[in-house]
Amino acid sequence: MTRRSVVPILPIVLLALGLLGVVLGVVAPIVQVPALHSTVDAPIGVAHNAWAVALATIGWSVGAGVLVTMVGWWMSRVSPPRSWWSWALWIVPVLVPPYAAWYAWWQLGSPEWRLGSWIIEHDAVGAWRTLALLMALACTLWPIAGALVIALRERVVAREAAVLDRMRWIDRVRMSWREDRHGVLLSILVVAGLTMADTTAFDLALVRTVGFELRALEAAGASPWSVLVASGWSIAASLAVAIVVTRPHATDDHAVNDVRATTRWPLVLLAMPLIVPGIVLLLLSLGHGGAVKVLQVYGDGVLRTAAASVMCGALVAGVCMLHAWCAEGSLGLQRAERWLRVVWITLALSPAIVVAVAHVHAWNRDGLSWMHDGLGIVAAAQLSRWGWIGAVMGWLSVRGAPRDLRASARLDGPAWTIVLALWPRVGVACAAAGAIGAVGAAGEVVVSARVQPPGGDWIAAALLNAMHYQRPDVVAGFVPILMIVAAVAAGALAWLAPRSGGVLVACFALLPFMVACGGESHTTPLPSWCADARVVGRGGKGPLQFNYPRAMAWTPAGELVIIDRSARVQVLGPDGSYRREWLMPEFDQGFPTGISVSPDGELWIADTHEHRITVMDDQGRVLRTFGRFGQAPGEFVFPTDIAFGEDGLVYISEYGGNDRIQVFQRDGTFVRSFGHHGVPTDGSPEPKFDRPQSMLMLGSGRVLVADACNHRLVEVTTDGAFVRSIGAMGQEPGELLYPYGLERLDATTVLVTEFGGCRLQAFDLSDGSSRGCWGKGGREPGMLNGPWSAQVHGGTLAVLDSTNNRLYLLPSDRWVDRVKRESVAVPSP
């Protein structure tokens, strides 16, 4: 096939992909909106003060818009992109998700670093969290602001005279404002819209915005229509911004021929906020074996993410081609192109959870399970978020071409002929749009985490959990893989396209659909392990509603005490009925992750992010507290669990760089400690832990520790001598993935709750072998999503399904019998 025959085929294939992209990314979710009204229910209140949340969202959005635009405007004046290295420094920040930049900066303030210790000691955690958020937004969004200013710059005649006459600096500023005022104002709007649409970075920084509250509302079980109504003003604001951004100009020719020399030091200066935390993530990855660990545990998830990202990138490239064609068509086509561009931008600026919910309900219907239960729904939902890149770049690739070139092309025929005449320019735009779309789809987590099919590994959910629960090894391993996989996939697509006549482009784009077609789902009954369970709870803040419950314990009286991530302590009866509740006395820094009940009925709470132990009675009255931040004896970084020994002493586990177990008397007097942070192969004879999450007293002077981030169980003596380890990283029977909870079923059997594996697994303590695995990841009844704990009292086994905001109550005698029956052959979920 000659190159002359290749060129016409590729644009046609891309155009077909663009039409498919409009159906998948625009038509499918939008036509679903009227049908959502049938799911209406009474809205669930999540925000305590809706107006305060709205004002905070507007304040952050406008503030970020002004701050980022000032940086971008300055860069557009002193260091516009010219050489390849300057282009690279302008492009790379856009490809870094704001949450990744925030997390890297946040890790600089962790207790493992001297800076982090200083921050905690001076009670500046909240200020550091806010500063990290501002840095993340500024260092990832400034190129967008700068590019808008450059694109809309309007040179004035007096510019050269100003340079020659060496005008005062204030006159130079005025001149620059006259040239750039339209771009600056538009940039503030665009960056404010992008900030308003961001959810993950604000969620991690504990800033309550509309996106945060909408995600909480949806997780609380609100109907799709309630979520849509609650987000109405946000969608309206997004639409208004999109209309303003795409308004027709008197001229499309904003080309600037600026002959000034580029100043290099500002680019280097702005690169540092990404380089410094990037080095931190790299060091964390190397120190924890992050990338290797991620590939070992989440290899399938990496492949799924790569496949969905490639498909999304191909569709974004097609959208670029479609808009390039329409932009030079008839007046009607040009108007249609503009309003379609408005829709793409509105979808990008709207809350992510709204887009995700629309796609779930668009594809969750008879005959479309191949789409809903496969990779197709992930790619389609991501296309709704990133299609605007293709729309804008396609329009710019044609409308931004020199006037004489466009006029010459018009003489040759209709719009399609013009696009072919401009093909080198349009083709580069399609390749660039596809690459950016693929990278964006690989790094986005909110939409993917909501629409991902049940079962299997997905990077989005694992990454969200890792960031929330301080697992820097996973985050440090994930972020480089996300960027490399997406960049390689997009690069391969761009390289293969002109060499294959468009056939490989279509194959890349449709392969995930074809893979997804292989598995037609069908309704199945609840799995046997929970067929006789009572399911209690849902998301929310009312009685028997939870906001990410992370600590659970039975009292001697048979009451179940549960603490969630809003610092709310709920007390339930043995049948799951609501009894009472109260709030933790302090929770400015964060929330508890562990609770144990002493033999005399006191509630001992691992007040994790307050760096202390809080002791209460069963009515919520504080009896005493002890501990403070630090690494000295008797001080804590992040305490996780409390266990009571036969010797009358109290054992407390902690993590955060000082991973150890400290032993106290009941009055809080320090006795001894053992263990240190490390991995099993560091050669030290002392027990090594990486987030010891929970403990189980075995008797006879032995303690079993859930060494969560080392993916194993460690048996030690109460004096700290290492006895043995059970399990290794993985998801096969006998392997573990972030073990969090420990509970003894009988004299020789321990039940392990795997937070990362989303299952329960029983082990034989006599030889360390697996006696069965139950459960799999998902949101549907009978599935588990980030379970935190499982505990037995009397005849009831309680399983805390944390991410799903619910509780399973099962007959414990039947459970023990099941383990005995099924111990010979490990059952499937």
VEXRO-729483 format. One line per 5 residues: number of its first residue (from 1); for each residue x, y, z of C-alpha. Coordinates in pm, whole numbers. Layout:
BEGIN
NUM) X,Y,Z | ...
***
This chain:
BEGIN
1) 0,0,0 | 147,334,-100 | 151,636,127 | -83,819,-114 | -350,554,-58
6) -292,548,315 | -373,911,384 | -739,914,273 | -816,593,464 | -688,709,803
11) -901,1027,816 | -1207,821,724 | -1137,570,1003 | -1082,853,1250 | -1403,1019,1138
16) -1593,694,1197 | -1438,669,1544 | -1541,1028,1609 | -1904,952,1525 | -1888,644,1750
21) -1735,861,2021 | -2025,1107,2006 | -2271,822,2052 | -2078,668,2342 | -1959,982,2519
26) -2243,1228,2459 | -2565,1071,2335 | -2574,764,2562 | -2538,944,2897 | -2750,1248,2806
31) -3052,1061,2668 | -3055,867,2993 | -3136,1179,3198 | -3518,1168,3160 | -3522,802,3261
36) -3345,886,3587 | -3660,1057,3714 | -3818,717,3765 | -3558,645,4033 | -3647,949,4243
41) -3650,913,4620 | -3615,1136,4921 | -3269,1290,4897 | -3024,1182,5164 | -2866,1473,5346
46) -2490,1452,5358 | -2369,1809,5378 | -2436,1976,5713 | -2452,2317,5543 | -2515,2309,5172
51) -2459,2684,5132 | -2125,2665,5311 | -2016,2383,5080 | -2129,2576,4773 | -1948,2891,4885
56) -1635,2691,4964 | -1647,2538,4617 | -1688,2877,4450 | -1415,3028,4666 | -1166,2755,4590
61) -1254,2752,4220 | -1224,3127,4169 | -918,3149,4393 | -745,2871,4203 | -848,3031,3875
66) -687,3361,3970 | -372,3206,4120 | -310,2963,3835 | -387,3223,3570 | -138,3466,3720
71) 131,3199,3699 | 32,3098,3346 | 11,3461,3230 | 358,3532,3364 | 497,3222,3193
76) 331,3316,2864 | 515,3649,2871 | 862,3542,2985 | 895,3182,2871 | 655,3074,2594
81) 719,2728,2445 | 963,2731,2154 | 1227,2458,2170 | 1153,2090,2228 | 1259,2106,2592
86) 1039,2406,2664 | 746,2233,2497 | 814,1929,2717 | 812,2142,3033 | 482,2294,2923
91) 316,1963,2836 | 431,1733,3117 | 253,1919,3403 | -81,1886,3222 | -38,1509,3211
96) 18,1481,3587 | -311,1434,3778 | -352,1697,4053 | -410,1423,4311 | -69,1271,4230
101) 102,1607,4278 | -92,1661,4601 | -2,1318,4735 | 367,1367,4658 | 370,1698,4845
106) 168,1545,5128 | 427,1270,5166 | 693,1535,5224 | 494,1619,5536 | 468,1261,5661
111) 624,1174,5998 | 902,981,5824 | 1055,1311,5715 | 1197,1580,5942 | 964,1835,5785
116) 665,1616,5871 | 765,1589,6235 | 800,1966,6255 | 456,2014,6096 | 285,1781,6342
121) 467,1920,6645 | 357,2273,6553 | -2,2166,6486 | 25,2273,6122 | -115,1962,5955
126) -422,2144,5829 | -216,2431,5689 | 22,2188,5517 | -271,1999,5367 | -409,2322,5221
131) -68,2437,5097 | -12,2101,4928 | -348,2138,4751 | -262,2487,4627 | 77,2368,4504
136) -80,2072,4326 | -336,2286,4146 | -86,2556,4051 | 189,2327,3921 | -43,2109,3710
141) -287,2364,3562 | -67,2664,3481 | 16,2545,3124 | -355,2545,3039 | -383,2904,3158
146) -69,3006,2972 | -179,2839,2650 | -516,3018,2659 | -347,3353,2709 | -107,3292,2418
151) -386,3168,2191 | -602,3476,2251 | -324,3735,2257 | -400,4045,2052 | -91,4243,1957
156) -121,4620,1966 | 56,4850,1727 | 252,5023,2001 | 423,4704,2106 | 745,4755,1916
161) 753,5121,2015 | 717,5021,2376 | 1017,4797,2351 | 1225,5059,2174 | 1135,5342,2406
166) 1197,5132,2721 | 867,5216,2884 | 825,5204,3260 | 732,4870,3410 | 383,4988,3500
171) 328,5090,3137 | 453,4750,3025 | 202,4584,3255 | -77,4797,3112 | 34,4712,2759
176) 45,4343,2844 | -302,4365,2997 | -438,4527,2681 | -295,4241,2476 | -393,3956,2708
181) -705,4067,2895 | -939,3840,2699 | -713,3539,2747 | -660,3613,3118 | -1031,3646,3193
186) -1114,3336,2993 | -834,3144,3163 | -972,3232,3507 | -1308,3090,3399 | -1162,2771,3253
191) -930,2696,3545 | -1212,2770,3790 | -1429,2522,3603 | -1159,2255,3603 | -1102,2311,3974
196) -1473,2282,4045 | -1482,1954,3854 | -1190,1805,4048 | -1290,1571,4329 | -1000,1347,4425
201) -746,1611,4526 | -1003,1795,4739 | -1124,1469,4889 | -770,1376,4992 | -710,1724,5131
206) -1034,1698,5336 | -1181,2006,5167 | -1558,1975,5143 | -1663,2079,4793 | -1968,2008,4582
211) -1790,1723,4405 | -1694,1570,4739 | -2050,1595,4872 | -2203,1456,4554 | -1978,1152,4571
216) -2073,1105,4935 | -2440,1145,4843 | -2418,877,4576 | -2224,646,4809 | -2493,703,5070
221) -2741,531,4842 | -2922,831,4696 | -3104,773,4369 | -2941,893,4045 | -3212,1157,4009
226) -3134,1294,4357 | -2765,1316,4265 | -2853,1492,3940 | -3083,1742,4113 | -2822,1814,4381
231) -2565,1886,4111 | -2797,2103,3903 | -2634,2437,3980 | -2288,2291,3922 | -2391,2159,3580
236) -2551,2494,3498 | -2228,2673,3591 | -2031,2431,3375 | -2263,2496,3081 | -2228,2871,3124
241) -1849,2847,3125 | -1858,2624,2816 | -2078,2870,2627 | -1853,3163,2714 | -1537,2971,2623
246) -1671,2868,2281 | -1835,3197,2187 | -1751,3299,1828 | -1484,3567,1785 | -1469,3833,1521
251) -1150,3671,1399 | -1002,3328,1439 | -653,3450,1364 | -473,3489,1694 | -139,3376,1559
256) 144,3556,1730 | 487,3606,1587 | 678,3696,1900 | 1048,3737,1839 | 1148,3792,2199
261) 1399,3554,2351 | 1269,3288,2586 | 1383,3314,2948 | 1470,2971,3081 | 1484,3013,3456
266) 1105,3056,3507 | 1045,2718,3341 | 1302,2553,3564 | 1153,2726,3867 | 802,2602,3790
271) 930,2253,3716 | 1064,2218,4071 | 720,2175,4238 | 680,1861,4025 | 1042,1745,4025
276) 1088,1756,4404 | 777,1554,4497 | 843,1333,4194 | 1179,1242,4342 | 1001,1167,4670
281) 764,926,4495 | 1056,766,4313 | 1247,716,4638 | 937,570,4800 | 888,338,4505
286) 1248,218,4516 | 1247,187,4893 | 926,-14,4908 | 963,-200,4579 | 651,-14,4470
291) 645,-73,4096 | 743,-439,4129 | 485,-493,4403 | 212,-326,4201 | 283,-537,3895
296) 288,-854,4103 | -40,-784,4277 | -230,-569,4028 | -86,-689,3697 | -430,-769,3556
301) -554,-428,3664 | -266,-258,3483 | -359,-443,3163 | -727,-355,3198 | -644,10,3258
306) -408,12,2960 | -671,-142,2731 | -942,104,2837 | -698,395,2806 | -594,296,2453
311) -955,274,2345 | -1039,609,2503 | -736,768,2336 | -839,635,1995 | -1192,769,2038
316) -1061,1108,2149 | -847,1115,1833 | -1161,1039,1634 | -1348,1322,1806 | -1062,1551,1706
321) -1103,1449,1342 | -1480,1494,1353 | -1455,1848,1488 | -1184,1939,1237 | -1417,1835,955
326) -1721,2014,1095 | -1524,2332,1167 | -1471,2390,792 | -1811,2270,679 | -2128,2460,599
331) -2265,2722,834 | -2500,2462,981 | -2213,2219,1043 | -2009,2493,1207 | -2294,2577,1442
336) -2345,2209,1524 | -1971,2175,1588 | -1973,2467,1827 | -2265,2334,2032 | -2119,1985,2035
341) -1799,2140,2168 | -2009,2311,2435 | -2148,1973,2540 | -1802,1813,2558 | -1669,2096,2774
346) -1978,2086,2996 | -1928,1713,3055 | -1564,1775,3144 | -1647,2050,3394 | -1947,1874,3552
351) -1896,1667,3869 | -1732,1337,3783 | -1976,1129,3986 | -2269,1264,3779 | -2105,1149,3457
356) -2029,810,3611 | -2384,757,3736 | -2527,853,3396 | -2311,593,3223 | -2394,321,3474
361) -2765,368,3413 | -2721,410,3039 | -2552,73,2992 | -2703,-132,3277 | -2990,-284,3080
366) -3086,-604,2903 | -2878,-680,2597 | -2595,-443,2694 | -2425,-647,2964 | -2133,-694,2725
371) -2081,-320,2758 | -2172,-274,3125 | -1968,-569,3249 | -1664,-513,3029 | -1404,-251,2951
376) -1640,-60,2723 | -1820,128,3000 | -1489,247,3147 | -1367,380,2812 | -1704,541,2731
381) -1725,716,3068 | -1367,837,3038 | -1443,962,2688 | -1715,1183,2835 | -1449,1339,3058
386) -1172,1373,2799 | -1355,1416,2469 | -1325,1793,2507 | -953,1761,2436 | -1028,1618,2092
391) -1307,1868,2027 | -1094,2173,2108 | -780,2048,1933 | -976,1947,1624 | -1135,2291,1601
396) -803,2467,1660 | -617,2250,1408 | -834,2393,1129 | -948,2733,1252 | -601,2816,1377
401) -438,2746,1040 | -307,3046,846 | -580,3227,658 | -408,3200,321 | -368,2824,360
406) -736,2780,446 | -843,3007,161 | -632,2812,-84 | -777,2482,40 | -1134,2611,-1
411) -1071,2662,-371 | -1020,2288,-408 | -1361,2181,-282 | -1580,2117,24 | -1486,2073,392
416) -1348,1722,348 | -1105,1845,84 | -995,2124,317 | -928,1875,597 | -722,1657,363
421) -528,1960,247 | -456,2040,612 | -397,1673,700 | -40,1709,833 | -168,1968,1080
426) -491,1782,1161 | -312,1447,1188 | -69,1583,1447 | -362,1727,1642 | -541,1389,1637
431) -229,1207,1758 | -171,1462,2034 | -536,1456,2142 | -533,1076,2150 | -217,1072,2360
436) -352,1325,2609 | -685,1141,2626 | -513,810,2695 | -295,959,2969 | -593,1134,3123
441) -807,821,3118 | -530,617,3279 | -484,867,3561 | -849,951,3636 | -988,761,3934
446) -1334,887,4037 | -1522,787,3722 | -1330,461,3677 | -1379,358,4039 | -1757,405,4005
451) -1817,243,3665 | -1563,-39,3684 | -1721,-383,3636 | -1748,-605,3945 | -1471,-849,4019
456) -1110,-841,3911 | -847,-579,3979 | -879,-218,3873 | -614,44,3926 | -861,321,4008
461) -1012,158,4318 | -676,32,4444 | -518,375,4398 | -799,554,4581 | -771,313,4874
466) -392,343,4881 | -405,723,4898 | -676,726,5163 | -503,475,5388 | -146,599,5366
471) 11,324,5156 | 285,521,4977 | 438,203,4837 | 130,140,4623 | 85,503,4516
476) 454,543,4436 | 439,226,4230 | 113,310,4057 | 176,664,3936 | 484,587,3722
481) 311,281,3578 | -2,479,3493 | 199,741,3309 | 429,496,3131 | 151,261,3021
486) -65,544,2888 | 225,719,2714 | 348,397,2550 | -3,305,2439 | -70,649,2293
491) 274,660,2131 | 225,319,1975 | -115,425,1843 | 29,741,1689 | 325,552,1537
496) 121,265,1393 | -164,472,1252 | 6,615,940 | 167,279,869 | -148,71,877
501) -403,261,672 | -621,306,979 | -689,-65,1026 | -482,-93,1343 | -642,222,1478
506) -983,62,1446 | -857,-263,1598 | -705,-83,1896 | -1027,108,1947 | -1263,-186,1913
511) -1052,-459,2078 | -1175,-385,2432 | -1533,-398,2304 | -1464,-734,2141 | -1301,-864,2457
516) -1595,-743,2660 | -1843,-921,2433 | -1721,-1256,2552 | -1890,-1249,2892 | -2266,-1215,2904
521) -2359,-1171,3268 | -2656,-1325,3440 | -2819,-1283,3777 | -2687,-1517,4045 | -2808,-1580,4400
526) -2610,-1462,4699 | -2296,-1670,4754 | -2321,-1942,5014 | -2095,-1769,5265 | -2351,-1493,5325
531) -2675,-1654,5208 | -2809,-1651,5566 | -2668,-1308,5656 | -2854,-1003,5777 | -2723,-698,5588
536) -2729,-380,5797 | -2646,-23,5703 | -2601,201,5405 | -2416,522,5332 | -2529,835,5512
541) -2530,1010,5848 | -2852,886,6002 | -2911,590,6234 | -2770,267,6086 | -2599,472,5816
546) -2222,490,5782 | -1961,713,5624 | -1679,465,5570 | -1680,263,5895 | -1326,159,5992
551) -1337,36,6352 | -1560,-226,6513 | -1573,-418,6842 | -1819,-623,7047 | -1883,-533,7412
556) -1932,-798,7684 | -2302,-704,7683 | -2333,-803,7317 | -2346,-452,7174 | -2156,-373,6856
561) -1961,-44,6853 | -1870,100,6511 | -1672,418,6431 | -1679,568,6083 | -1478,833,5901
566) -1696,1115,6027 | -1582,1046,6387 | -1929,914,6470 | -1953,626,6717 | -2267,412,6675
571) -2378,139,6910 | -2590,-144,6766 | -2769,-434,6925 | -2668,-794,6850 | -2944,-809,6587
576) -2817,-494,6414 | -3075,-258,6566 | -2979,103,6640 | -2929,199,7005 | -2729,521,7047
581) -2442,728,6911 | -2197,1008,6991 | -1903,1192,6835 | -1536,1157,6918 | -1418,1448,7135
586) -1158,1566,6881 | -1111,1485,6513 | -947,1790,6356 | -653,1582,6227 | -844,1269,6126
591) -1040,974,6254 | -988,648,6447 | -907,321,6271 | -927,78,6563 | -1129,1,6874
596) -1106,-274,7136 | -1307,-346,7448 | -1125,-425,7772 | -1234,-716,7991 | -1416,-471,8221
601) -1609,-313,7932 | -1410,4,7867 | -1383,121,7505 | -1017,167,7408 | -1001,364,7084
606) -694,392,6863 | -738,764,6790 | -509,725,6492 | -469,1073,6351 | -485,1242,6690
611) -178,1032,6785 | -322,903,7111 | -538,645,7286 | -881,753,7407 | -1060,545,7671
616) -1439,581,7705 | -1727,411,7876 | -2010,258,7677 | -2208,584,7695 | -1937,793,7529
621) -1789,960,7837 | -1411,1007,7812 | -1238,835,8103 | -878,917,8012 | -638,966,7724
626) -266,908,7690 | 1,949,7427 | 104,1228,7194 | 279,1260,6860 | 637,1138,6854
631) 862,838,6825 | 992,823,7181 | 867,554,7423 | 505,620,7507 | 450,841,7203
636) 260,751,6886 | 264,830,6518 | -51,652,6394 | -186,395,6646 | -404,128,6486
641) -514,-137,6738 | -521,-234,7104 | -500,-585,7250 | -522,-698,7612 | -279,-962,7732
646) -319,-1233,7994 | -51,-1054,8194 | -278,-751,8240 | -75,-536,8003 | -204,-346,7701
651) -44,-391,7357 | -77,-108,7104 | 31,-124,6739 | 125,179,6530 | 259,276,6188
656) 393,582,6009 | 768,517,6001 | 773,401,6361 | 602,69,6292 | 615,-116,6623
661) 415,-254,6913 | 428,-72,7245 | 329,-228,7576 | 164,-26,7854 | 6,-71,8192
666) -366,1,8214 | -300,354,8340 | -93,439,8031 | 251,384,8184 | 500,271,7921
671) 656,-73,7979 | 844,-174,7664 | 824,-186,7285 | 938,-415,7007 | 952,-422,6629
676) 1054,-164,6373 | 963,-56,6022 | 1099,-287,5757 | 1043,-566,5510 | 1094,-937,5579
681) 1427,-949,5394 | 1610,-659,5563 | 1822,-902,5769 | 1733,-775,6116 | 1650,-1038,6381
686) 1392,-805,6539 | 1033,-832,6414 | 975,-609,6111 | 641,-446,6036 | 494,-226,5766
691) 166,-100,5908 | 82,-354,6181 | -292,-306,6151 | -434,-539,6414 | -335,-795,6677
696) -477,-1117,6817 | -367,-1258,7153 | -308,-1633,7107 | -234,-1714,7470 | 79,-1876,7612
701) 269,-1551,7560 | 208,-1530,7183 | 68,-1249,6967 | -45,-1270,6604 | 2,-944,6409
706) -160,-850,6077 | 145,-700,5902 | -71,-530,5640 | 172,-374,5392 | 406,-673,5410
711) 104,-889,5321 | 158,-1148,5593 | 75,-1252,5946 | 357,-1241,6202 | 358,-1445,6521
716) 576,-1304,6799 | 612,-1353,7172 | 486,-1087,7410 | 852,-999,7469 | 902,-929,7098
721) 1080,-1243,6980 | 997,-1346,6624 | 830,-1689,6599 | 709,-1728,6239 | 528,-1560,5951
726) 226,-1685,5760 | 135,-1595,5403 | 290,-1388,5128 | 172,-1120,4886 | -82,-1243,4634
731) -442,-1343,4580 | -419,-1720,4565 | -528,-1932,4865 | -263,-1902,5134 | -157,-1560,5005
736) -267,-1225,5145 | -335,-876,5013 | -338,-615,5290 | -466,-822,5584 | -645,-586,5824
741) -862,-787,6061 | -794,-1093,6279 | -1049,-1306,6464 | -1021,-1647,6623 | -1290,-1895,6519
746) -1171,-2186,6732 | -853,-2310,6899 | -670,-2368,6571 | -842,-2139,6319 | -803,-1766,6262
751) -1021,-1565,6024 | -836,-1292,5833 | -1010,-993,5674 | -823,-888,5360 | -879,-521,5286
756) -696,-534,4953 | -812,-882,4855 | -1178,-801,4934 | -1233,-1138,5095 | -1220,-1342,5413
761) -964,-1619,5451 | -928,-1879,5725 | -587,-2012,5830 | -493,-2318,6031 | -265,-2199,6311
766) -107,-2541,6350 | 66,-2534,6011 | -21,-2194,5860 | -221,-2340,5571 | -529,-2180,5419
771) -861,-2338,5509 | -1077,-2139,5270 | -1143,-1807,5098 | -1480,-1632,5075 | -1602,-1319,4900
776) -1487,-1111,4605 | -1463,-743,4525 | -1774,-549,4424 | -2065,-332,4533 | -2348,-581,4489
781) -2499,-769,4785 | -2279,-1063,4874 | -1964,-884,4759 | -1700,-710,4969 | -1525,-383,4898
786) -1236,-297,5128 | -1358,-498,5431 | -1188,-385,5753 | -1278,-633,6024 | -1468,-950,6113
791) -1544,-1034,6477 | -1741,-1298,6665 | -1952,-1259,6977 | -2183,-1527,7107 | -2353,-1676,6806
796) -2293,-1389,6564 | -2011,-1308,6323 | -2001,-941,6217 | -1820,-848,5894 | -1751,-478,5838
801) -1776,-408,5463 | -1621,-63,5491 | -1622,80,5140 | -1979,-42,5086 | -2089,123,5414
806) -2259,-190,5544 | -2237,-475,5790 | -2297,-848,5749 | -2431,-1033,6053 | -2399,-1412,6019
811) -2457,-1710,6250 | -2107,-1785,6377 | -2174,-2153,6451 | -2266,-2218,6089 | -1957,-2028,5981
816) -1728,-2242,6194 | -1896,-2554,6059 | -1846,-2425,5706 | -1474,-2379,5763 | -1445,-2734,5893
821) -1642,-2877,5600 | -1459,-2684,5332 | -1107,-2699,5472 | -1008,-2986,5243 | -1072,-2798,4918
826) -1043,-2421,4903 | -1375,-2293,4768 | -1427,-2034,4502 | -1601,-1710,4590
***
